[in-house]
Amino acid sequence: MPLSRLIRSSAEKKPIFNGKAIHARLIISGSDPDVQIHNHLLTMYAKLGHIDYAQKLFNKMLVRNLVTWTTLISAYSQVGLSEKALNCFRLMVLDDGITPNDYTYVSAISACAQCGENEEGLRIFLRSLRMGVKVNEFSYGSVLGACAALEMLEVGRQVQCLALKCGIKMDAGSEEADNPNVAAVTALIGGFCAAREMQRSD
């Protein structure tokens, strides 16, 4: 059985002994696994809830790609370690210069909702719109929650309508509102974020 398949199989089983044994054999053998094998190991630890092992492996990886970062961000977000998830997202974008995908954006927006980082959640959502990435129903719900917390009622209404336009069912009755395009919502959120930055600089 190929090594990658063996690791994926271990990720579906508990306890974690089989997966750790495979990882230990790789270390003892002195082999240098490629990033794909490392990603399979990272996913295995994350799926089994061993975030500490996943973080240690991540720290030792010399080569990281989008899958690597997204796996760790998602793992942190799923267990409620939202600050760590957001920090990973920032490092991925700013330090490694990696462009997020839909899974990364969903995990990052979820992390923002968990820790009350409403403005950052809006900025991440805005970036996803500009990149043409489609996020899921939960992400739209998180963004609407951020709009409510920030008292951005008009932006929230437009985001809700955009969700409907994308085929995501939200609250009943919102179908009667205007049906904006992505550019309109992007302009609204971008204008709000810019205004908040100006307020801070005063």
N, C-alpha and C positions, 0 to 999 in steps of 0.2 A: 504494500500500500504506500503511495507517495506520502512524503513527510507532511505536506500541507494538509492532505486529507486526514491523516492521522491526528493532527493537531485539532482540526475542525471537529472531528469525532469526539475528542477529549473534552471539547468545550460544551458538549451536550450532556456530559456525564458528571455526576457528583459521587464521591468527593473528588478533589482536584489532583489526587496523587498521580494518576496517569499522565496528565499534562505536565506536571512539575518534573516527572521522571524523564519525559521527552526533552524538556528544556535542559535538565541537568546533563543528559547525555550529550547534547550539543555543546555545552560548555566544556565538559571533560574531554571531548574529542578534539577540541581546539579548532573546530571548523568555524568559518565565518559566514553565518547565514545571511542571505540577501534580505532586502527590506520587506519582501513579500512574506517570508517565513517569520520575520520579527512581527509583522502585522498580525499574522495568524495567532501567534503566541499572545500578543497584546489583547486581541479580541477574546481569546480563550479566558484570560485572567479577568477581563472586564465582565464577560457573560456570567462567570461563576462568582462575581462579587468580590474578587480579590483585587481591589483598587490599589492597595499598597504594592503588590507584586507588579501590577501593570505600570505604576509610576516608576518603580525601580528599573524595569525593563526599558521604558521610554527614555529615562535619563541616560542609559548606557548606549542607546542607539545613535550611531554616527550619521546615519542617513534616515531622514524622516520625510514622508510624503503626505499628501492630503488625507489618505486613509488613516495613517498613523495619528495625525492630529485629531481628526474627526472622531476616531474611536475613543480617544482619551477624553475629549470634550463631552461626548455623549455619555460616557461612563460616569464622569463627575456629575453631570446634570441629572442623571437618572437616580443617583443615590443622595441627591440634595446638596452636594458640595458645589453650590452655584458659583461662589467666588472663585474657586479653583477652575471651574469650567470657563468662566469669563476671562480669567488670566491666561489660560491656554489659548483661547480664541484670539486675544490681543497679541500674544507672542507669535502665533501662527501667521497672522496678517502682517504685523509690523516688523518682526525680526526675520522670519523665514520668507516673507513675501508670497505666501501661498494663497491663492484665491479660493474662498470657501465654496462648497456646493450646497444643494438644498438641505442635505442632512446636517451639515455644519450649522447653517443658519437656523434651522429648527431647534437644535440643541442650545445654541447661543441665546436665542430669543426666550426659550424656556428658562434658561439660567437667570436671565434678567428679571423675568416674572417672579422667580422664586425668591430673589434677594432684594426686590424692590428697586432695581436699577431701571426705572421707567424711561428716562431720557436715553440711556444707552440702548435699551430695547428698541426704541423708535429709530435711533440712528442705524442700528443693525438691520431693521426692517426696511428702512429707506435704501440702504446699500443693496439689499436683496432685490428691491424693485428696480433699481438702476442696472443691476446685472442681469435682469430678466429671469431671476430664479423664482420658482413657484414654491411657496411654503404651505404648510397644511392648516387644517382647521384650528388646531391647538395654538399655532403661532398667531393666527388672526385673533383668536380669543385673548391671547396674552397682550397683543398690541392694543386691543380695545380696552383691556384693563388698565394699560398704561395711559391711554388717552383719558380715561375716567379719572385716574389718580391725579393727572396733570391739568384737569378741567379743560381739556381740548375737545369740546363737544362737537364742533364742526368737523374737525379732523377725524374724530371717531366715527361720525356719521358717514363720511366719505370712505373711510377704510371698510366699514361695514358693507357699503354698496359695492365696493371693489371686490370684496369677498364673494358677494352674490354673483357678480359678473363672472368670477372665476369658477362658478359652480359650487361654491361652498355655502351650505345652508346656515344662516345665522338666525337671529330672533325673528319671529313672525311680525309682519307689518312693515319691515324695512324695505320690501320690494317697491313701495310707493315712492321712495326717495329717488333723487337723481342717480343716474348710473354713470359714474365718472370713469375716465380712463386712467391708466397708470401715471401718465404725465401730470394729471391734475392732483392726484394724491401725493406724488413725489414732490411737487411744488409746495403743497400745503405743509407737509412734514419738514421739508428742507427749510422753508421759511420760519417755521416754529423753532427748529434747532438753531438756526442762525440768530434769531431774536434772543433766545436763551443765552447764547454765547455773548452777545452784546450786553445783556443785563449783568452778566458776571464780570465783564471787563470794566463796567462803570464804577 
